[in-house]
Amino acid sequence: MAEWFAMGGHGFYIWGSYAVTALFMVVETILVVRRKRTLLQRLGRMMRMNSEVE
C-alpha cells in the first residue's frame, strides 16, 4: 500500500497535485456561492428601490 502511495517516487507530486486541485475546487465553489448571494442581495435592493420610485 505504501508503495502505491509513493507511486514510484512521484507520489509527492501526484498527491500534491490532487490536493491543490481539490483545494481550488472547494475555494471556487465557496466563491461562486458568495457571488450569488451578493448578486441576489443587490437585485433585491434594486427591485425595492424601483418599487419605491413607481
N, C-alpha and C positions, 0 to 999 in steps of 0.2 A: 504494500500500500504506500509506504514512504517513497518507494522508487517511482510509483505512478505520480505522486505529487511533485517529485523532483523533475520529472519529465526530461530525463537525460541531461540534467544540468541547466535546463532552461526554465525550470518551474517558477523561479522568482519573477522572470519577465512575463511569462504567460499568466500566472495567477495575479500578478500586479496589474496587467492589462485588463483582466476581468474585473478586478476590484475598482479600477479607475472608471471603467465603462459603467459599472453598476452605480458608482457614486454619481457620475454625471447624469444617469437616467433618473435617479432619485431627485437630484437637485433640479433638473429640468421640469419634472412633474410638480415639484413644490412651487417653482417659479410660475408655471402655467396656471396653477390654481390661484396663486396670489394675483396674477394679472387679471384673471377672470373676475375675481372678487372686486378688484379695484374698478374694472370696467363697468360691472353691474352697479356699483355704488355711484359712479359718475353718471351713468344713464338714468338712474333713479333721481338724482339731483336735477338733471336736465329736464326730465319729464315733470317733476314737481314745479320747477321754475316756469316751464311753458304753460302749465295748467293755471298757475297763479296770474300770469300775464293775460291770458284769454278770458 
